[in-house]
């Protein structure tokens, strides 16, 4: 197996793990509607970064980057929307 094939597998596993890591936060936030421990500025900056990684993946036509960052962008956006809703209710 060539080194570039290993790199693709490593990238795919890394992208999958980082994407899946957001699922528990989104589920907890959605169920409890308690986002008191969530920083809006951190999630906003993070989501912008993920969006830029998504654009980069699209430009490079790198499917692990595209898929992982599309999903992560959606999950992080859900948390931001829930946090903004919580702030507006105060």
WOFEN-V237377 format. One record per pair of residues at least 6 apart in sequence whose C-alpha atoms are under 8 Angstrom apart, sorted by the first residue. I is the first residue (numbers start at 1). J is the second residue. Records with the same first field share a line. If there is no record, write none. Layout:
I->J / J
//
This chain:
11->64
12->64 / 65
15->64 / 65 / 68 / 69
16->68
19->68 / 69 / 71 / 72
22->72 / 75 / 76
23->75
26->75 / 76 / 78 / 79
29->35 / 79 / 82
30->79 / 82
33->82 / 86
35->82 / 83 / 86
38->83
40->80 / 83 / 84
43->76 / 79 / 80
44->80
47->73 / 76 / 77
50->69 / 72 / 73
51->69 / 70 / 73
53->65 / 69
54->65 / 66 / 69 / 70
55->66
57->63 / 64 / 65 / 66
58->65 / 66
//
